[in-house]
């Protein structure tokens, strides 16, 4: 991997990771409701999911999406349904007495979510097409993909940290209710460009 390609991948990864989307909206809400420590497994699940997606795209799943567009269309609506469910969990966690482990999204659910997250497929698919040279060997491809994960992590972590910083301010029930309802709405709205503009 050349130095210029490394810089390009690093910039692409960080900029993409700090842009609003389903994962970052949920990380913000998770940081505010559960704290940074309990949000890290969700973040690690994102990384694991993205890594798995790069593997399956490298193995040829992208060809299925381009050959059968209906598969991707179905995936978008499955992802939307899951995001609506996440929004419901955010609203439900407004009352501290209701917050429980059953409403906590940890590593495995986060990993699985990436595979039905249309924005993640768009980002990873664009990345693989634009940043991974066709003639790259296995080692070079692995290094490029690893660079994506390394520079995506801190960008996403910022959202969970922002939520953590807001936690004390959100200890007042009314503020917490407004924040959670707003986060739930933002989570659902973050899917609109993916559902209707692609």
N, C-alpha and C positions, 0 to 999 in steps of 0.2 A: 504494500500500500504506500503510495507516494505521500509526501508531506502535504501537498495541496489537496489531495483527496481526503486526508485525515482532517484537515482544517474544515473542509466543506462539510464532511459528515458531522463533525463536532458542532458546527454552527447550526446546521439543519436540525440536529437532534435537540439541542438546547432550546432553540426558538420554538420548535414544534411542541416541546414538553411544557413550556410556560404559557402556551395559548389556551384559552378557555375550551373546555370540552367536558364530556361526561366524567372521565376519570378525575380531572382536576377539581371539578365542582364537588364531587363526592369526597375527595381528599380534604378540601376546605371544610366541608360539613363534618367529616369524621374528626378532623383535628379539633374543631370547636366542641363537638359533643363527647368524644372519647379521649381526646388528648393525643399528643404526638406519638407517644410510645405505642399506643394501640392502633395508630394509623399506619405505622411502618409495615406491618404484615400485608396490609392492602397494597401499599406501594411495592413491596417485594413481589406480590402476586402480579402486579402490572408488568414488572420486568420479566417474570417467568412466562407470562402469557405472550408478551411481545417476542420473546426468544422462541417460543414454540411456533408462533405465527411465521417468523422468518424461516424456520426449518420447513414448515409445510409449504410455504410459497416457493422456497428453493427446490422442494421436491416436485413442484408442478401444480399445486392447487390453483395458482393464479390462472392457469390455462382453463380450468373448469369454470371459473368466474367469467372469463372472456367468451368461452364457448357457449355457456348456458347462463345468460344474464338473469334469468328468473331465479337462479340459486342465490345470487347476491341480493336481489330484490326481497326474497323471502328472509334472508339473513337480516336485512335492515329492519324489518318489522318485528322479528323475534327480538332483536336488540332493543328496539323501542319499547316493547312490552316489558323487558327486564328493567329498563331504565325507569319506567313508570312505577314498577315495584320498588326500586331503590328510593324513588321520590316519596313513596308511601312510608317507607321505613324512616326516612329523615323526619317527616312530619310526626310520625308516631313517637319518635325519640324526644319530642319537645318536652314532655314531662319526665323529669329524672326518674321518677318511680317506675316509669314504663320502660326505661332503657334497660335492655338485658342482652345477654349473649346471643339470643335468637335474632336480635336486630343488628348485631355486629357483623360487618362483612370483613372476614379475615382473608388469609392468604389463598386458600383453595377456591373460594367463591370469586375472588378478584381475578385469579388466573383464568378460571372458566369464562368470566365475563368478557375478557378480551376477545375471545373467539366469536362472540355475538355482538361485539362493539363495532359498528360500521366505520366510525371514525378511525379506530385502530387499524382496520383493514386498509382504509384509504391511505393512512400515513405510512404503514409498513409496505404496502404495495408500491406507493410512489417512491419510497426510499429504495426498495430493491431494484426498481426499474431505472432510477436515475443515478444511484450512487454505487451500485455493484456492477463493475464492468463484466460484460458477457464472458470474457476469457479469463475471469478470475479463477484461481484454483481454490481448493477447499480451505486452505490455511488463510489466504488473503480474504476470502469471503467471510470466514469466521472472525477475523480481526476487524473487518468493516462493521459487521453486525455487533460485535462486542463494543466497539466505539459508540454505536448508537445507544446501547443500553447504559454505558458509563456516563454519557453526557445527557441522557434523558433523566436519569435518577435525580440529580440536584434540582433540575427545573421543576419536576413534579413535587419534590420534597418541600419546595418553597410554599406550595399551596397548603400542605398539611401544617407547616410551621405557622403560616398566617392564621389558620384556624385555631391553633394552640394559643397564639397571642391574643385571640379574641375570646378565649374561653372565660376569663375572669369577667370581662365586660358582659358576656352573655349569661352570667349567673342570675341575672334578673329575669324572671319568667317571661315578661312581656317581650323583652328584647330577644330572648331565645326563641320564642314563638315566631316573631317576625323574621328572624334570620333563617330558621329552619323552613318556614313556608316559602321564603324567597329562594333559598337554595334548592328546594324541591322544584319550584317553577323553573329556575335556571337550568336544572338538570334536564328536565323535559324539553325545554326550548332549545337546548344545545343540540338536540337531534334534528331540529327543523331543517338546517342546511343540508344535512346528510340525506334526510328523507325526501326532500323536494327539489334540491338543487343539483343532484347528481344523476 
